[in-house]
């Protein structure tokens, strides 16, 4: 499974949203109704799935699905 | 009465005193009891006593003020035991002194172990309980954290802080089905109070509506209730086990 598909799967699992809602511009908090704890949980799930550490100061860069995918691609690529 | 079969209960500062009494009660109720403490010899003795009772127990030498150490230890515990169903933040010390004489070291030590230790352990366990979408955290506070006490400014501040920490964590963790409560023991018969004279004991008893000191078992029974499914609608509370001393 590629990074994009894995991210989508994690977002679906954690936020309980439909796959159709998970578009690149979808903002986790505003569009996908994540609360602040959800966003921390998402970051932790990304860390577990991709075996990396996302520093606190980078977490603000992961506001949308697309940003998360790009960030992870950058880190892993 | 309670059945904690297949439940993993982690208790800090549990090699002796009230912590051990709590450990003993959970072991008798079939829980897997994990004892955290500072002294390996005391841990081994405590674990062996629980196993002799027919309980399941393991011990870990750890300092609750060591954030990295606790994080690594909890990860190891999750590997070994699969989960942590309940955390009981019981580790605590006293360094009594009058305000005018209290040294900063006495203040720092008590605040570090009693309050920061609970912060660290709660933070690290939350990560795992959050994934499990279930858990119970119990902070052992004290009536001194409610009433204050001359000569115990550091201890009172740490326990009062623990009560406030309890409420904040309860609010923050509630959406993940993790409950956080505090237990505030009053005058309890322990090794610490065993040295008190009969006279002082009688003085204490006079101000307690139920007219006697409590036992560690009284505290343990409340912990079992708060860790069990009998209390699933209770969070953010501080419940005193004090014979009525602090009723309001």
Boltz contact constraints between the chains, C-beta under 6 A:
constraints: []
